[in-house]
Amino acid sequence: MEKLRLRQAQQLIKEAGKSKVECEKLKSPKEGKINADLYSEIINELIEAEEFIYSSRPSHKLNENDSNQFCNKIIGVRNKLDEILADFGVIEKESVEEKIKKLSEEFLILTTKSSFKKSFSKFGVDPQRIIVAGVPLEVEDMKILNPKIPEAALEGISKKIEHVKNDIERKISTFNLDKIFVIVETDKAGEILSKRAKELYNAKIIAIDNLKDTTPEEFINVIS
């Protein structure tokens, strides 16, 4: 049984790396060292992915939730395979910034400060895929954030909110996106924006204690 599982895992490794590397010019392997820990992770992830083969018999059809889990494991394997191939010079090693750029093409980022947008852009995110919501997404949320705000100021806030929402809808349509990530610090403004974005757009919430000190490597982990 173990030999069968190993053969199946090896076949899945072959399939996981196939479509991506065929379009690249592969180089002859150079001297290198096998990352045994990474290889072990690949095997384990493929064995976990293999469970979907058995659980979906006889049709092998997966529902949306299972499809996400299965594909995430295969994508994880694919990325790890690239790391191993890059260690032996077979393919060019992709920079963290390039990885972030590719990953961020799949979603729209909503945040609370322009300084956060600058940080994300430096990491490799396309600035066009980042929206800074300097206001909450509903007028009543502004009253929670600032209970002493004058009623006269709320009309201007309402117009800003409308602008932010229109911007969100426009970019979702322009880039053909179906995912929104709210990436904020763990403060009141971030909490209020996250709660409403989850309600309105089913957004994924990522709250970080100190975005200013976040490294590109840490950022790629939170958006992966």
NUSEBA-600285 format. One record per residue: residue number from 1; x, y, z of N, C-alpha, C in turn. Coordinates in steps of 0.2 Angstrom, whole numbers, padded with zeros to 4 digits, m for minus. Example, Ala and Ser with C-alpha at 12.3 -4.5 7.8 and 13.67 -1.06 7.14 Angstrom:
# residues 2
n/n_u/n_v/n_w/ca_u/ca_v/ca_w/c_u/c_v/c_w
1/0066/m0028/0039/0062/m0022/0039/0066/m0016/0039
2/0064/m0011/0035/0068/m0005/0036/0064/0000/0039
# end
This chain:
# residues 224
n/n_u/n_v/n_w/ca_u/ca_v/ca_w/c_u/c_v/c_w
1/0004/m0006/0000/0000/0000/0000/0004/0006/0000
2/0010/0006/0004/0014/0012/0004/0018/0013/m0002
3/0020/0008/m0006/0023/0009/m0012/0018/0012/m0017
4/0011/0009/m0017/0006/0012/m0021/0006/0020/m0020
5/0005/0022/m0014/0004/0029/m0012/0010/0033/m0014
6/0016/0030/m0014/0022/0033/m0016/0022/0034/m0024
7/0020/0029/m0027/0020/0030/m0035/0015/0035/m0037
8/0009/0035/m0033/0004/0040/m0034/0006/0047/m0033
9/0010/0048/m0027/0013/0054/m0025/0018/0057/m0031
10/0022/0052/m0033/0027/0054/m0038/0023/0056/m0045
11/0018/0053/m0046/0014/0055/m0052/0011/0062/m0051
12/0009/0063/m0045/0006/0070/m0044/0011/0075/m0044
13/0017/0074/m0042/0023/0078/m0042/0024/0080/m0050
14/0024/0075/m0054/0025/0076/m0061/0020/0080/m0064
15/0013/0079/m0062/0008/0083/m0065/0008/0090/m0062
16/0010/0091/m0056/0010/0098/m0053/0015/0102/m0056
17/0020/0100/m0058/0025/0104/m0061/0025/0105/m0068
18/0021/0101/m0072/0021/0100/m0079/0019/0106/m0083
19/0013/0109/m0081/0011/0114/m0085/0015/0121/m0085
20/0018/0122/m0079/0022/0128/m0078/0029/0128/m0081
21/0032/0122/m0080/0039/0122/m0082/0040/0121/m0090
22/0035/0118/m0093/0035/0117/m0100/0036/0123/m0104
23/0033/0128/m0101/0033/0135/m0105/0039/0139/m0104
24/0043/0136/m0099/0050/0139/m0098/0055/0135/m0101
25/0061/0139/m0103/0067/0136/m0105/0071/0132/m0100
26/0071/0126/m0099/0074/0122/m0094/0081/0122/m0095
27/0085/0123/m0090/0093/0123/m0091/0095/0116/m0088
28/0101/0114/m0090/0104/0108/m0087/0105/0109/m0080
29/0104/0104/m0076/0105/0105/m0069/0112/0105/m0067
30/0113/0110/m0062/0120/0111/m0060/0121/0107/m0053
31/0127/0107/m0050/0128/0104/m0044/0124/0108/m0039
32/0121/0104/m0034/0117/0107/m0029/0116/0102/m0023
33/0112/0105/m0019/0110/0101/m0013/0103/0100/m0012
34/0100/0094/m0011/0093/0093/m0011/0091/0096/m0004
35/0085/0100/m0004/0082/0102/0002/0077/0097/0004
36/0080/0092/0008/0076/0086/0010/0070/0088/0014
37/0070/0093/0018/0064/0095/0022/0059/0098/0017
38/0060/0102/0012/0056/0104/0007/0053/0098/0003
39/0057/0093/0001/0055/0088/m0002/0050/0084/0002
40/0051/0083/0008/0047/0079/0013/0040/0083/0013
41/0040/0090/0013/0034/0093/0013/0030/0092/0007
42/0033/0092/0001/0030/0090/m0005/0026/0084/m0005
43/0030/0078/m0003/0027/0072/m0002/0021/0072/0002
44/0021/0075/0008/0016/0075/0013/0010/0079/0010
45/0011/0084/0007/0005/0088/0004/0002/0084/m0001
46/0006/0080/m0005/0003/0076/m0011/m0001/0071/m0008
47/0001/0068/m0003/m0002/0062/0001/m0009/0065/0003
48/m0009/0071/0006/m0015/0074/0009/m0020/0075/0003
49/m0017/0078/m0003/m0021/0079/m0009/m0024/0073/m0011
50/m0020/0067/m0011/m0023/0061/m0013/m0029/0059/m0010
51/m0030/0061/m0004/m0036/0059/0000/m0043/0061/m0004
52/m0042/0066/m0008/m0048/0069/m0012/m0049/0064/m0017
53/m0044/0060/m0020/m0046/0055/m0025/m0050/0050/m0022
54/m0048/0048/m0016/m0052/0042/m0013/m0059/0045/m0011
55/m0060/0051/m0008/m0066/0053/m0005/m0071/0055/m0011
56/m0068/0056/m0017/m0073/0059/m0022/m0075/0053/m0027
57/m0073/0047/m0025/m0075/0041/m0030/m0082/0040/m0030
58/m0085/0038/m0035/m0082/0036/m0042/m0081/0042/m0047
59/m0084/0047/m0046/m0085/0053/m0051/m0078/0057/m0050
60/m0075/0058/m0045/m0069/0062/m0044/m0071/0069/m0044
61/m0078/0071/m0044/m0080/0078/m0044/m0079/0081/m0037
62/m0077/0087/m0036/m0077/0091/m0030/m0081/0097/m0029
63/m0084/0098/m0024/m0088/0104/m0023/m0083/0110/m0022
64/m0086/0116/m0021/m0082/0122/m0021/m0077/0122/m0016
65/m0079/0120/m0010/m0074/0120/m0004/m0069/0115/m0005
66/m0070/0109/m0007/m0065/0104/m0008/m0061/0105/m0013
67/m0063/0109/m0019/m0059/0111/m0024/m0054/0116/m0022
68/m0056/0120/m0018/m0051/0125/m0015/m0046/0122/m0011
69/m0048/0117/m0007/m0043/0114/m0003/m0038/0110/m0007
70/m0041/0106/m0012/m0037/0102/m0016/m0032/0106/m0020
71/m0034/0111/m0024/m0030/0115/m0028/m0025/0119/m0024
72/m0027/0122/m0018/m0022/0125/m0014/m0016/0120/m0012
73/m0017/0114/m0011/m0012/0109/m0010/m0007/0108/m0016
74/m0011/0108/m0022/m0007/0107/m0028/m0003/0113/m0029
75/m0006/0119/m0028/m0002/0125/m0030/0004/0126/m0025
76/0003/0124/m0019/0008/0124/m0014/0014/0119/m0016
77/0012/0113/m0019/0017/0108/m0021/0021/0111/m0027
78/0017/0115/m0031/0020/0118/m0037/0025/0123/m0036
79/0024/0127/m0031/0028/0132/m0029/0035/0129/m0025
80/0034/0124/m0022/0040/0120/m0018/0044/0117/m0024
81/0041/0114/m0029/0044/0111/m0034/0049/0116/m0038
82/0046/0122/m0039/0050/0127/m0042/0056/0129/m0038
83/0055/0129/m0031/0061/0131/m0027/0066/0126/m0027
84/0065/0119/m0028/0070/0114/m0028/0073/0114/m0035
85/0069/0115/m0040/0072/0116/m0047/0077/0122/m0048
86/0075/0127/m0044/0079/0133/m0044/0085/0132/m0041
87/0085/0128/m0035/0091/0127/m0032/0097/0123/m0036
88/0094/0119/m0041/0099/0116/m0045/0100/0119/m0052
89/0097/0126/m0052/0098/0130/m0058/0094/0128/m0064
90/0089/0123/m0063/0085/0121/m0069/0081/0127/m0072
91/0078/0131/m0067/0074/0137/m0069/0077/0142/m0065
92/0075/0148/m0067/0077/0154/m0063/0073/0155/m0057
93/0077/0157/m0051/0073/0158/m0045/0069/0164/m0045
94/0063/0164/m0043/0059/0169/m0043/0059/0174/m0037
95/0060/0180/m0038/0061/0184/m0032/0054/0185/m0028
96/0055/0187/m0022/0049/0188/m0017/0044/0193/m0020
97/0047/0198/m0023/0043/0203/m0026/0039/0201/m0032
98/0042/0196/m0036/0039/0193/m0042/0033/0189/m0040
99/0034/0185/m0034/0029/0180/m0032/0023/0184/m0029
100/0025/0190/m0025/0019/0194/m0023/0015/0197/m0028
101/0019/0199/m0034/0015/0202/m0039/0010/0197/m0043
102/0013/0191/m0043/0008/0186/m0047/0002/0184/m0042
103/0004/0183/m0036/m0001/0182/m0031/m0007/0187/m0030
104/m0004/0193/m0030/m0009/0199/m0029/m0013/0200/m0036
105/m0012/0197/m0041/m0016/0198/m0047/m0023/0195/m0046
106/m0023/0191/m0041/m0030/0187/m0040/m0035/0191/m0036
107/m0033/0196/m0033/m0038/0199/m0028/m0036/0207/m0028
108/m0041/0210/m0025/m0041/0218/m0024/m0039/0219/m0016
109/m0035/0223/m0015/m0033/0225/m0008/m0036/0231/m0006
110/m0040/0231/0000/m0043/0236/0003/m0039/0238/0010
111/m0037/0244/0011/m0033/0245/0017/m0035/0252/0019
112/m0032/0255/0025/m0035/0261/0028/m0030/0267/0027
113/m0024/0266/0025/m0019/0272/0025/m0015/0271/0019
114/m0014/0277/0016/m0009/0278/0010/m0002/0275/0011
115/0000/0276/0018/0007/0273/0019/0007/0265/0018
116/0001/0262/0020/0001/0255/0019/0001/0253/0011
117/m0003/0257/0007/m0002/0256/0000/0005/0257/m0003
118/0008/0262/0000/0015/0262/m0002/0020/0256/m0001
119/0018/0254/0005/0022/0248/0007/0020/0242/0003
120/0014/0241/0002/0012/0235/m0003/0015/0236/m0010
121/0015/0242/m0012/0017/0243/m0019/0025/0241/m0019
122/0029/0243/m0014/0036/0242/m0014/0037/0234/m0014
123/0032/0230/m0011/0033/0223/m0010/0032/0220/m0017
124/0028/0224/m0022/0027/0221/m0028/0020/0221/m0030
125/0015/0223/m0026/0008/0223/m0028/0007/0229/m0033
126/0003/0228/m0038/0001/0233/m0043/m0003/0238/m0039
127/m0001/0245/m0039/m0005/0250/m0035/m0012/0251/m0038
128/m0013/0249/m0044/m0020/0249/m0046/m0025/0244/m0043
129/m0022/0239/m0040/m0026/0234/m0036/m0026/0235/m0029
130/m0025/0241/m0027/m0025/0243/m0020/m0030/0249/m0019
131/m0034/0249/m0014/m0039/0255/m0013/m0038/0257/m0006
132/m0037/0263/m0005/m0036/0266/0002/m0043/0269/0004
133/m0046/0266/0009/m0053/0268/0011/m0051/0272/0017
134/m0050/0279/0016/m0049/0283/0022/m0055/0284/0026
135/m0061/0281/0024/m0067/0282/0028/m0070/0275/0029
136/m0074/0274/0034/m0078/0267/0034/m0082/0266/0028
137/m0085/0260/0027/m0089/0259/0021/m0097/0261/0022
138/m0099/0263/0029/m0105/0265/0030/m0105/0271/0034
139/m0110/0276/0034/m0110/0282/0038/m0110/0281/0045
140/m0114/0276/0047/m0115/0275/0054/m0109/0272/0057
141/m0104/0269/0053/m0098/0266/0056/m0094/0272/0058
142/m0094/0278/0054/m0090/0284/0056/m0092/0286/0063
143/m0098/0286/0065/m0101/0288/0071/m0097/0284/0077
144/m0096/0277/0075/m0093/0273/0080/m0086/0275/0080
145/m0083/0276/0075/m0076/0278/0075/m0074/0285/0078
146/m0079/0289/0077/m0079/0296/0080/m0085/0298/0082
147/m0087/0297/0089/m0094/0298/0091/m0095/0306/0091
148/m0090/0310/0091/m0091/0317/0092/m0091/0321/0085
149/m0091/0317/0080/m0091/0320/0073/m0098/0324/0072
150/m0097/0330/0070/m0103/0334/0068/m0108/0331/0063
151/m0114/0332/0064/m0119/0330/0058/m0117/0333/0052
152/m0115/0339/0052/m0114/0343/0045/m0108/0339/0042
153/m0104/0336/0045/m0098/0333/0042/m0100/0326/0038
154/m0105/0324/0040/m0107/0317/0038/m0109/0317/0030
155/m0112/0322/0028/m0113/0323/0021/m0107/0322/0017
156/m0102/0325/0018/m0095/0325/0015/m0093/0317/0016
157/m0093/0315/0021/m0091/0308/0023/m0095/0303/0018
158/m0101/0304/0018/m0106/0300/0013/m0103/0300/0006
159/m0101/0306/0004/m0099/0306/m0003/m0092/0302/m0004
160/m0088/0303/0001/m0082/0299/0001/m0083/0292/0001
161/m0088/0289/0005/m0089/0282/0005/m0092/0280/m0002
162/m0096/0284/m0005/m0099/0282/m0011/m0093/0281/m0016
163/m0089/0286/m0016/m0083/0286/m0021/m0079/0279/m0020
164/m0078/0277/m0013/m0074/0271/m0012/m0077/0265/m0015
165/m0084/0265/m0013/m0088/0259/m0016/m0088/0259/m0023
166/m0089/0264/m0027/m0088/0264/m0034/m0082/0262/m0037
167/m0076/0264/m0033/m0070/0262/m0035/m0069/0255/m0034
168/m0071/0252/m0029/m0071/0245/m0028/m0075/0241/m0033
169/m0081/0243/m0035/m0085/0240/m0040/m0081/0240/m0047
170/m0079/0246/m0048/m0075/0247/m0055/m0069/0243/m0056
171/m0065/0242/m0050/m0059/0238/m0051/m0061/0231/m0051
172/m0066/0229/m0047/m0068/0222/m0048/m0070/0220/m0055
173/m0073/0224/m0058/m0076/0223/m0065/m0070/0224/m0070
174/m0065/0229/m0069/m0060/0230/m0074/m0055/0224/m0074
175/m0053/0222/m0068/m0048/0216/m0067/m0051/0209/m0067
176/m0058/0209/m0067/m0062/0203/m0067/m0060/0199/m0061
177/m0061/0202/m0055/m0059/0199/m0048/m0065/0197/m0045
178/m0064/0191/m0041/m0070/0189/m0036/m0068/0189/m0029
179/m0062/0191/m0028/m0059/0191/m0021/m0056/0198/m0019
180/m0058/0200/m0012/m0056/0206/m0009/m0052/0204/m0003
181/m0046/0207/m0002/m0042/0206/0004/m0042/0212/0008
182/m0044/0212/0014/m0044/0218/0018/m0037/0217/0022
183/m0032/0221/0021/m0026/0221/0025/m0025/0227/0029
184/m0025/0226/0035/m0025/0232/0040/m0021/0231/0046
185/m0020/0236/0050/m0017/0235/0057/m0023/0233/0062
186/m0021/0230/0067/m0026/0229/0073/m0028/0235/0077
187/m0031/0239/0074/m0034/0245/0077/m0041/0246/0076
188/m0044/0251/0079/m0052/0252/0078/m0054/0253/0071
189/m0050/0257/0067/m0052/0259/0060/m0051/0252/0056
190/m0046/0248/0057/m0045/0242/0054/m0051/0237/0055
191/m0053/0237/0062/m0058/0232/0064/m0065/0234/0061
192/m0066/0241/0061/m0073/0243/0058/m0073/0242/0050
193/m0068/0243/0047/m0068/0242/0039/m0068/0235/0038
194/m0065/0231/0042/m0065/0223/0040/m0072/0220/0041
195/m0075/0222/0047/m0082/0220/0048/m0086/0221/0043
196/m0086/0228/0040/m0091/0230/0035/m0089/0227/0028
197/m0083/0226/0027/m0081/0223/0020/m0082/0216/0020
198/m0082/0212/0026/m0084/0205/0026/m0091/0205/0025
199/m0095/0209/0027/m0102/0209/0026/m0104/0211/0019
200/m0101/0216/0016/m0103/0218/0010/m0100/0214/0004
201/m0094/0212/0005/m0090/0209/m0001/m0087/0202/0001
202/m0089/0199/0007/m0086/0193/0009/m0079/0193/0008
203/m0076/0199/0011/m0069/0200/0010/m0065/0195/0015
204/m0059/0193/0013/m0054/0190/0018/m0051/0195/0022
205/m0051/0194/0029/m0048/0199/0033/m0041/0197/0035
206/m0036/0201/0035/m0029/0200/0037/m0027/0206/0041
207/m0027/0205/0048/m0025/0210/0053/m0018/0209/0055
208/m0014/0214/0055/m0007/0213/0057/m0005/0219/0062
209/m0002/0217/0067/0000/0221/0073/0003/0228/0070
210/0008/0227/0066/0012/0233/0064/0014/0232/0057
211/0011/0235/0052/0012/0234/0045/0018/0237/0043
212/0020/0242/0047/0027/0246/0045/0033/0241/0045
213/0033/0237/0050/0038/0232/0051/0038/0226/0047
214/0032/0225/0043/0031/0218/0040/0036/0218/0034
215/0040/0212/0033/0044/0211/0028/0041/0208/0022
216/0044/0209/0016/0041/0205/0010/0039/0198/0011
217/0044/0195/0014/0043/0187/0016/0037/0186/0020
218/0036/0190/0025/0031/0189/0030/0024/0191/0026
219/0024/0196/0022/0019/0198/0018/0016/0193/0013
220/0021/0189/0010/0019/0184/0005/0016/0178/0009
221/0018/0177/0015/0015/0172/0019/0007/0173/0021
222/0006/0180/0022/m0001/0181/0024/m0006/0182/0018
223/m0003/0183/0012/m0008/0183/0006/m0008/0176/0002
224/m0004/0172/0004/m0004/0165/0001/m0009/0161/0003
# end
